[in-house]
Amino acid sequence: MSRQTRYSPEVREGAVRLVSEHAGEYRSQWAAICLIAAKIGCTGETLRSWVIQSQRDQGVKPGLTSDERKRLKELERENRELRRANEILRKASAFFAQAELDRRPR
């Protein structure tokens, strides 16, 4: 169940590049982000998150890179599935153990 993104990776990369190239022309990075976001049709906060993630991917800012975030999500999903399977097996085991106890001896 993949979430569909409204903006292509090329648009994201271009917007982030514009922010990094033109940030010096504005009084703050946030001002540059707001103006560029309005031009591409997204919110300033959306573009700011793209910029921060790009900086993490490049190693400029601390935090998980995109690949690490993707791997973490996969591991969390696998962990959930395994916990669910273990719970099902635990309940099945208890059910059959109780059935064995309730069975009349021959």
N, CA, C and O of each residue as an XYZ file, in Angstrom:
424
protein
N       0.840     -1.159      0.000
C       0.000      0.000      0.000
C       0.897      1.238      0.000
O       1.185      1.793      1.060
N       1.329      1.663     -1.153
C       2.248      2.780     -1.284
C       1.483      4.097     -1.365
O       0.458      4.204     -2.037
N       2.003      5.075     -0.674
C       1.392      6.394     -0.706
C       1.824      7.111     -1.974
O       3.017      7.201     -2.266
N       0.871      7.614     -2.718
C       1.195      8.294     -3.951
C       1.631      9.716     -3.641
O       0.965     10.432     -2.893
N       2.754     10.118     -4.221
C       3.252     11.462     -3.996
C       2.775     12.369     -5.117
O       2.638     11.955     -6.269
N       2.531     13.596     -4.752
C       2.016     14.552     -5.711
C       3.132     15.131     -6.577
O       2.901     15.547     -7.712
N       4.334     15.150     -6.027
C       5.458     15.768     -6.725
C       6.478     14.706     -7.104
O       6.822     13.840     -6.299
N       6.953     14.785     -8.332
C       7.939     13.810     -8.791
C       9.288     14.083     -8.116
O       9.537     15.187     -7.631
N      10.143     13.076     -8.090
C      11.475     13.286     -7.509
C      12.253     14.404     -8.212
O      13.048     15.103     -7.584
N      12.019     14.566     -9.510
C      12.711     15.623    -10.251
C      12.278     17.004     -9.764
O      13.105     17.905     -9.627
N      10.984     17.167     -9.504
C      10.471     18.444     -9.007
C      11.041     18.717     -7.620
O      11.445     19.840     -7.318
N      11.072     17.698     -6.789
C      11.627     17.861     -5.439
C      13.089     18.280     -5.494
O      13.499     19.235     -4.835
N      13.874     17.549     -6.293
C      15.295     17.855     -6.409
C      15.514     19.260     -6.948
O      16.386     19.985     -6.470
N      14.724     19.642     -7.941
C      14.851     20.986     -8.510
C      14.520     22.066     -7.499
O      15.213     23.080     -7.423
N      13.472     21.858     -6.726
C      13.084     22.836     -5.717
C      14.152     22.969     -4.638
O      14.478     24.078     -4.215
N      14.696     21.840     -4.195
C      15.755     21.870     -3.178
C      16.985     22.569     -3.733
O      17.630     23.347     -3.030
N      17.312     22.297     -4.982
C      18.453     22.950     -5.618
C      18.243     24.453     -5.710
O      19.165     25.229     -5.456
N      17.025     24.867     -6.074
C      16.724     26.300     -6.136
C      16.903     26.965     -4.774
O      17.442     28.068     -4.683
N      16.455     26.301     -3.731
C      16.600     26.870     -2.387
C      18.072     27.031     -2.045
O      18.484     28.080     -1.549
N      18.876     25.991     -2.309
C      20.288     26.083     -1.953
C      21.022     27.123     -2.801
O      21.928     27.793     -2.306
N      20.642     27.262     -4.066
C      21.315     28.218     -4.954
C      20.923     29.662     -4.651
O      21.748     30.567     -4.772
N      19.665     29.882     -4.257
C      19.175     31.249     -4.113
C      18.944     31.686     -2.670
O      18.409     32.771     -2.439
N      19.328     30.877     -1.710
C      19.100     31.235     -0.306
C      19.819     32.526      0.069
O      19.321     33.292      0.895
N      20.970     32.774     -0.520
C      21.741     33.993     -0.218
C      21.086     35.267     -0.727
O      21.407     36.357     -0.255
N      20.183     35.147     -1.672
C      19.525     36.316     -2.245
C      18.363     36.813     -1.392
O      17.823     37.890     -1.644
N      17.979     36.036     -0.388
C      16.850     36.387      0.470
C      17.350     36.659      1.879
O      18.466     36.282      2.236
N      16.515     37.318      2.679
C      16.952     37.668      4.035
C      17.095     36.460      4.939
O      17.810     36.523      5.939
N      16.420     35.345      4.605
C      16.564     34.102      5.365
C      16.259     32.930      4.443
O      15.689     33.094      3.364
N      16.652     31.745      4.895
C      16.358     30.561      4.108
C      14.846     30.326      4.046
O      14.320     29.869      3.031
N      14.161     30.643      5.137
C      12.717     30.462      5.177
C      12.024     31.341      4.130
O      11.060     30.906      3.500
N      12.505     32.563      3.944
C      11.929     33.448      2.926
C      12.113     32.842      1.537
O      11.198     32.873      0.714
N      13.292     32.296      1.282
C      13.548     31.652     -0.008
C      12.635     30.441     -0.184
O      12.082     30.219     -1.261
N      12.485     29.666      0.884
C      11.637     28.475      0.815
C      10.192     28.858      0.512
O       9.547     28.235     -0.332
N       9.686     29.876      1.193
C       8.286     30.289      0.978
C       8.040     30.752     -0.451
O       7.038     30.380     -1.061
N       8.940     31.552     -0.983
C       8.754     32.056     -2.347
C       8.877     30.936     -3.387
O       8.087     30.872     -4.330
N       9.855     30.064     -3.215
C      10.036     28.974     -4.169
C       8.884     27.974     -4.054
O       8.423     27.443     -5.064
N       8.420     27.717     -2.834
C       7.292     26.800     -2.634
C       6.045     27.324     -3.336
O       5.303     26.554     -3.946
N       5.815     28.618     -3.251
C       4.647     29.201     -3.921
C       4.742     29.025     -5.435
O       3.731     28.819     -6.106
N       5.951     29.108     -5.965
C       6.128     28.963     -7.411
C       5.866     27.536     -7.896
O       5.348     27.337     -8.995
N       6.231     26.536     -7.068
C       6.021     25.160     -7.523
C       4.690     24.585     -7.054
O       4.295     23.497     -7.474
N       3.999     25.319     -6.183
C       2.661     24.902     -5.775
C       2.603     23.980     -4.569
O       1.681     23.173     -4.455
N       3.566     24.086     -3.672
C       3.509     23.304     -2.431
C       3.602     24.271     -1.255
O       3.800     25.471     -1.444
N       3.459     23.752     -0.063
C       3.561     24.624      1.108
C       5.031     24.804      1.478
O       5.890     24.002      1.111
N       5.287     25.864      2.205
C       6.646     26.133      2.651
C       7.169     25.025      3.549
O       8.341     24.657      3.473
N       6.304     24.498      4.395
C       6.715     23.433      5.313
C       7.095     22.163      4.549
O       8.032     21.463      4.935
N       6.381     21.869      3.483
C       6.707     20.703      2.660
C       8.094     20.856      2.056
O       8.916     19.943      2.126
N       8.346     22.007      1.466
C       9.654     22.257      0.850
C      10.747     22.275      1.911
O      11.847     21.780      1.663
N      10.473     22.829      3.078
C      11.467     22.858      4.158
C      11.842     21.438      4.559
O      13.015     21.151      4.797
N      10.845     20.536      4.637
C      11.151     19.147      4.996
C      11.991     18.475      3.908
O      12.857     17.657      4.216
N      11.744     18.812      2.639
C      12.563     18.268      1.560
C      14.002     18.751      1.684
O      14.942     17.980      1.489
N      14.169     20.034      2.010
C      15.507     20.611      2.147
C      16.254     19.937      3.297
O      17.423     19.576      3.157
N      15.575     19.770      4.432
C      16.218     19.144      5.591
C      16.600     17.701      5.273
O      17.700     17.267      5.613
N      15.700     16.946      4.620
C      16.015     15.559      4.283
C      17.171     15.494      3.304
O      18.007     14.596      3.400
N      17.234     16.418      2.371
C      18.344     16.465      1.419
C      19.659     16.716      2.153
O      20.681     16.109      1.834
N      19.626     17.612      3.134
C      20.835     17.887      3.916
C      21.252     16.661      4.727
O      22.445     16.397      4.876
N      20.284     15.913      5.249
C      20.606     14.672      5.972
C      21.223     13.646      5.031
O      22.187     12.970      5.389
N      20.664     13.529      3.820
C      21.186     12.577      2.845
C      22.619     12.913      2.446
O      23.410     12.015      2.156
N      22.952     14.192      2.429
C      24.294     14.637      2.061
C      25.258     14.612      3.243
O      26.459     14.814      3.068
N      24.742     14.367      4.440
C      25.593     14.315      5.615
C      25.837     15.657      6.266
O      26.660     15.760      7.176
N      25.135     16.695      5.817
C      25.306     18.033      6.381
C      24.627     18.132      7.742
O      25.168     18.736      8.668
N      23.449     17.542      7.861
C      22.690     17.559      9.113
C      22.646     16.159      9.700
O      22.656     15.171      8.966
N      22.597     16.075     11.029
C      22.472     14.747     11.639
C      21.059     14.205     11.465
O      20.101     14.965     11.329
N      20.946     12.900     11.473
C      19.645     12.255     11.341
C      19.716     11.109     10.355
O      20.755     10.856      9.746
N      18.603     10.424     10.207
C      18.538      9.267      9.312
C      18.456      9.712      7.860
O      17.713     10.632      7.517
N      19.231      9.047      7.014
C      19.140      9.328      5.584
C      17.868      8.681      5.036
O      17.208      7.909      5.731
N      17.540      8.992      3.816
C      16.338      8.423      3.193
C      16.405      6.900      3.139
O      15.412      6.222      3.404
N      17.579      6.361      2.796
C      17.743      4.907      2.732
C      17.581      4.279      4.111
O      16.951      3.231      4.252
N      18.153      4.923      5.128
C      18.028      4.406      6.493
C      16.574      4.453      6.969
O      16.104      3.530      7.634
N      15.871      5.526      6.628
C      14.457      5.635      7.008
C      13.633      4.541      6.340
O      12.759      3.940      6.964
N      13.918      4.291      5.065
C      13.195      3.258      4.328
C      13.459      1.889      4.955
O      12.525      1.110      5.146
N      14.716      1.590      5.275
C      15.073      0.314      5.886
C      14.427      0.171      7.262
O      13.960     -0.912      7.617
N      14.397      1.251      8.034
C      13.776      1.219      9.353
C      12.286      0.901      9.244
O      11.762      0.107     10.026
N      11.604      1.516      8.280
C      10.186      1.239      8.083
C       9.960     -0.225      7.706
O       9.012     -0.851      8.181
N      10.832     -0.772      6.850
C      10.715     -2.176      6.464
C      10.892     -3.085      7.675
O      10.138     -4.041      7.854
N      11.891     -2.786      8.505
C      12.137     -3.607      9.693
C      10.988     -3.511     10.693
O      10.613     -4.511     11.306
N      10.430     -2.315     10.858
C       9.295     -2.160     11.769
C       8.084     -2.940     11.260
O       7.371     -3.555     12.052
N       7.846     -2.921      9.957
C       6.738     -3.668      9.369
C       6.949     -5.166      9.571
O       6.022     -5.885      9.944
N       8.173     -5.631      9.323
C       8.479     -7.046      9.515
C       8.301     -7.444     10.985
O       7.780     -8.519     11.281
N       8.732     -6.582     11.893
C       8.588     -6.841     13.324
C       7.119     -6.970     13.710
O       6.750     -7.871     14.463
N       6.273     -6.065     13.194
C       4.829     -6.138     13.457
C       4.245     -7.453     12.966
O       3.465     -8.094     13.671
N       4.622     -7.856     11.755
C       4.109     -9.108     11.182
C       4.548    -10.309     12.013
O       3.758    -11.226     12.240
N       5.789    -10.312     12.465
C       6.279    -11.425     13.276
C       5.589    -11.476     14.633
O       5.269    -12.558     15.125
N       5.361    -10.328     15.233
C       4.633    -10.298     16.512
C       3.209    -10.833     16.334
O       2.707    -11.584     17.170
N       2.574    -10.436     15.237
C       1.218    -10.910     14.957
C       1.213    -12.425     14.753
O       0.341    -13.119     15.275
N       2.182    -12.937     13.999
C       2.269    -14.380     13.764
C       2.534    -15.121     15.071
O       1.945    -16.175     15.311
N       3.408    -14.589     15.915
C       3.683    -15.225     17.206
C       2.437    -15.266     18.078
O       2.189    -16.264     18.755
N       1.665    -14.211     18.069
C       0.432    -14.173     18.867
C      -0.559    -15.226     18.362
O      -1.203    -15.902     19.164
N      -0.682    -15.366     17.060
C      -1.572    -16.375     16.484
C      -1.106    -17.768     16.888
O      -1.920    -18.603     17.281
N       0.197    -18.026     16.795
C       0.733    -19.330     17.174
C       0.540    -19.601     18.659
O       0.230    -20.728     19.045
N       0.720    -18.587     19.494
C       0.533    -18.742     20.934
C      -0.921    -19.119     21.253
O      -1.178    -20.002     22.072
N      -1.858    -18.439     20.597
C      -3.277    -18.738     20.827
C      -3.645    -20.123     20.304
O      -4.410    -20.845     20.943
N      -3.111    -20.491     19.156
C      -3.391    -21.817     18.592
C      -2.835    -22.902     19.504
O      -3.486    -23.921     19.732
N      -1.648    -22.686     20.018
C      -1.030    -23.650     20.925
C      -1.879    -23.831     22.183
O      -2.113    -24.953     22.632
N      -2.332    -22.717     22.740
C      -3.170    -22.790     23.943
C      -4.496    -23.497     23.631
O      -4.989    -24.273     24.450
N      -5.065    -23.239     22.474
C      -6.323    -23.866     22.080
C      -6.161    -25.379     21.990
O      -6.963    -26.132     22.542
N      -5.108    -25.821     21.286
C      -4.919    -27.253     21.114
C      -4.508    -27.932     22.418
O      -4.866    -29.087     22.650
N      -3.771    -27.241     23.260
C      -3.411    -27.815     24.560
C      -4.668    -28.013     25.400
O      -4.816    -29.041     26.060
N      -5.567    -27.042     25.379
C      -6.816    -27.162     26.123
C      -7.683    -28.267     25.541
O      -8.329    -29.005     26.285
N      -7.701    -28.386     24.236
C      -8.484    -29.445     23.588
C      -7.940    -30.817     23.982
O      -8.707    -31.757     24.190
N      -6.634    -30.925     24.081
C      -6.019    -32.195     24.475
C      -6.380    -32.541     25.919
O      -6.613    -33.710     26.230
N      -6.429    -31.554     26.798
C      -6.806    -31.785     28.197
C      -8.272    -32.173     28.325
O      -8.628    -33.000     29.165
N      -9.114    -31.583     27.503
C     -10.550    -31.852     27.568
C     -10.933    -33.190     26.950
O     -12.024    -33.698     27.205
N     -10.059    -33.758     26.152
C     -10.353    -35.022     25.482
C     -10.454    -36.156     26.509
O      -9.639    -36.247     27.427
N     -11.435    -36.996     26.347
C     -11.629    -38.115     27.276
C     -10.567    -39.191     27.030
O     -10.237    -39.499     25.885
N     -10.059    -39.734     28.074
C      -9.069    -40.818     27.872
C      -9.773    -42.087     27.360
O     -10.942    -42.302     27.682
N      -9.113    -42.900     26.600
C      -9.691    -44.109     25.993
C      -9.434    -45.306     26.830
O      -9.848    -46.409     26.474
